[in-house]
Amino acid sequence: MLHRLRARLRSLWNWHRQESELDQEIQFHLSEEADERVAAGLSPDEARRTAKKDFGNVHSIRARTRDVWIWPWLQDVGQDARFAARLLVKDRWLTLAAVTVLALGIGANTAVFTIVNSVFIRGLPFHEPDRILRLWTQTQDERGARRPPSELTYEHWAEARSLSGLAGHVGSSINVSDEDLAPERVQGSYVTANLFRVLGQVPMLGRDFAAEDDQPGAEPVAIIGHRVWQNRYGSDPAVLGRTLKANGQVVTIIGVMPPDMRFPDDADIWLPRAQLPPRTFPYSFEAIGRLADRVTLEQARVELESITQRLAQAFPETNANLASYVWPYYEWTVDGEEIGLLFLLLQGTVPFVLLIACANVANLLLARSAHRAHEIAVRVSLGASRGRVVRQLLVESVLLALIAGLAGLGVAVAGLRWAEAATQTMADMPHWMAFTMDGTVFAFVAAVCLATGIIFGLAPALHVSKTDVNEVLKEGDRSGTGGLRARRWTRVLIVSEIALTLVLLAGAGFMMRSFFTLYRMNLGVDTSPLLTMQLFLPVPKYREVGLRTELFRQFAERLAGIHEIEASTLTTRTPAGGGAWRRLMIDGRPRPIDEEPPLVLTVWVGDGYFETLGVPLLQGRAFTWGDGRPGQQSAIVNRQFVAMHFGNEEPIGRRIMVESDDFPPGTFESPWLTIVGVSPDVRQRQLGREDDGEDRGVVYVPYRTSSPRSGALILRTRGDPAAVTALVRDAMRNVEPDLPVFNIQTMDELLAQQRWPFRVFGTMFTTFALIALVLVAIGLYAVTAYSVTQRTQEIGLRVALGAQPGQIQWLVLGQAVRQLAIGLPIGLAGAFGVGQLLQGAPNGGLLLQASPSDPLTLVSIVAVLVGTAVLACLWPARCAARLDPMVALRHE
Amino acid sequence: MAHDNARIELLQGTLDLLILRTLVFGPCHGHAIARQIRRVSEEVLQVETGSLYPALHRLEAQGWISSDWRISDKGKRAKYYRLTRSGRKQLVVEQSRWDQLTAAMARVLRPAD
């Protein structure tokens, strides 16, 4: 058995040699036979002739011998493929149309799969990545700011039993230079010695950091990344032990990391933490931990929280009001939003585009199959079985699909390039999320091509193989009895195309609607001249409220001196940046006993807030220097607040209290705030987060009340906001050199980031819907045109009998209308389902202020589809109406 | 020279047996094998060339005979076949099977004996 297999496989290689050997063998046999006959007395010519005659059919001998060598079907497939290739070249236009259509479908699917692959499937290049955690501390005050842990916290956390290891890292730009090569600037990371052990990654060459390397005064060492090793050292394995200068300090290379390792942010070099240059202001180390064996995330969270609380009590000056915040490293969230679902939605939608493309190509092939009926009939009559015919047709369609797959790769690459450009604006894009095509993607493309070829090829193949041989071979056959069955297949395909396209349009339509709603949301503020940035005042220097207030005052003075800045202000949250929810109580109104007191959004703002925003107050006055001090506790409320809580009463002078929701009522003695002004409505709730509840009004409290450590600075600039950035940084550095100021962007950029998911995904869905629409139009056009050709005689007859052009047009369009009538309801059901799905998405869903059965959206997508369909069929219909009956009747 | 009435249809399995048996006496090329079988059977068994070469290649694929190219005694290049060790074993098996078959056939056809 094994022998036969091996012999057959060997024959695949030695194909030609075996064939020629057999020929030689036969020649030898013939010559021997001829010699024998000559010896028996025949003349040489006679001998040769009779020898040949008696030998038998050389070809059939060859064929039977060949069957011994390899599987016959493999040979046949090769034959089929060659024939198919010739056919594809002959039917150039059909091939081109089919390849284009399929390439769009395959390309779109490949692009989306590449993204999904890099996001979900490929995962992190670490050992058991789902057990790696990120640890922060979170302040329990209004801002709820998350910061990396302090040294103290870190040391205590490191002793937690639920962590098998805790490591820290801080990123930095590093100048790398040595004697031989030009210096270059790379991204690097100063890490604790155990970082790679926590990540579960061993160096490819050399060794990992040891505890001794991370001691002050230890010999300076470094581990380099694969890219540096390749580019600077030419992948030289003798790189270990060489030295280079990192930021001026000489270090010895002790290890090289494998190519995938670029933790945490495209890092190319890692240095021990002990080598950090000293500075007055402490570095903030990101903490990474790994869950110990058999410990769950919940258990770890509980233990770390209890440690944190213990620290808060033992060290109140530094750690009061801190809680722990522990999340798996691999949570695919962006700004807290679950983007993962959107990617999955995309992956679920894009196969529809491919199915529509397949249906189109199947129709094209069905139309062409009528012309091939003759050839198929000949094959069948020569002895080809039905399976053989089907196999041949499938080989043709798979070959077509493979060509389209190659073209589709080009489409996918273009699409991915766009996706990468679009996601550049995403601040949190992790480094390991590279949209590259790896082996998995190529395997996917191959599988898709194969499946596609079979899907769209099966229907025509099955249909054609059933041709009645006699009918077809007879002369004068027109469309043949196959016409009826082909039409039924075609109708089914068109109806399904229509339904699928409607579903895609629905997805696109809903997203576009949400998107427009987002954009139309009036903030109530002209955001164009506004620049924003985030601040964070470090403890311990700025522990006291008074110090912070003084710092802010100095800032304001400095900034006022800059000509390009018209006004500046502080705030805990920018407009559309959310706020702190507080329980509201109004002086003079009874405290609700059984029901929940109303909630209101609270923002702490500086004196010039409304002036900076360019929003004049409706009533009363803005905050001044005195507001916010004990004895002069004030508040400004917005118009919505007044409408909700005061109606027609005068709000100025009334007193309100806002209590933190985290604590039971009455625990904190919040001061009574006197309302001193009423502002217009400036949107404070975040865009796109509808689960923040309805607009319940906003209360503005002077910043000085608590001078929170973290907040945002808003600047009103003259001219281009971005140009002012450098000036602002300088001013800040003069006041406090070590102060981190980050996220400097214009207000418009900030808002654009919030809208990002809708913009990107909306574009993707719309692109797919448009592709589907184009495909359906092409499909309908082709089918209608073909049916007109088929029915030319009939049309000619009708015209000759007196039919009007309008009636002819209606006749042709009627078919399309019938298909629409069936396809639309199915599609609408699907559209409704899509709407439900979008609405059910987390974070308030992706359907902003619209319902799944929103009539405007549904009506418009139906109108778009019907309009496209009618337009596609119009041209063939008009051609049909203008047929010359004399010509038509003679058409075959 | 076709002897129609004397021609006996050879089953595929029997042709294999004949070829293996013929090769016991040493390597032969295809034509010589056919000639040998014809001669030894006294012209009763005429091997169809249409079956001979497929059979030879099948036996080779199964590993019971092997082939190489040599110069024939007439000076031309020919493909010679010879028995392999497993071929020899197979020959014994086939031969005993054949004997069993003929004995059984004889019992059925002449029950009286």
Chai-1 contact restraints between the chains, C-beta under 6 A:
chainA,res_idxA,chainB,res_idxB,connection_type,confidence,min_distance_angstrom,max_distance_angstrom,comment,restraint_id
A,H3,B,Q62,contact,1.0,0.0,6.0,A-B,restraint_1
A,H3,B,G63,contact,1.0,0.0,6.0,A-B,restraint_2
A,R4,B,A61,contact,1.0,0.0,6.0,A-B,restraint_3
A,A7,B,A61,contact,1.0,0.0,6.0,A-B,restraint_4
A,E25,B,K79,contact,1.0,0.0,6.0,A-B,restraint_5
A,F28,B,A78,contact,1.0,0.0,6.0,A-B,restraint_6
A,H29,B,G30,contact,1.0,0.0,6.0,A-B,restraint_7
A,H29,B,H31,contact,1.0,0.0,6.0,A-B,restraint_8
A,E32,B,H31,contact,1.0,0.0,6.0,A-B,restraint_9
A,F55,B,T49,contact,1.0,0.0,6.0,A-B,restraint_10
A,G56,B,T49,contact,1.0,0.0,6.0,A-B,restraint_11
A,G56,B,G50,contact,1.0,0.0,6.0,A-B,restraint_12
A,I61,B,G50,contact,1.0,0.0,6.0,A-B,restraint_13
A,I61,B,Y53,contact,1.0,0.0,6.0,A-B,restraint_14
A,R64,B,P54,contact,1.0,0.0,6.0,A-B,restraint_15
A,T65,B,Y53,contact,1.0,0.0,6.0,A-B,restraint_16
A,T65,B,P54,contact,1.0,0.0,6.0,A-B,restraint_17
A,T65,B,H57,contact,1.0,0.0,6.0,A-B,restraint_18
A,V68,B,P54,contact,1.0,0.0,6.0,A-B,restraint_19
A,V68,B,H57,contact,1.0,0.0,6.0,A-B,restraint_20
A,V68,B,R58,contact,1.0,0.0,6.0,A-B,restraint_21
A,V68,B,A61,contact,1.0,0.0,6.0,A-B,restraint_22
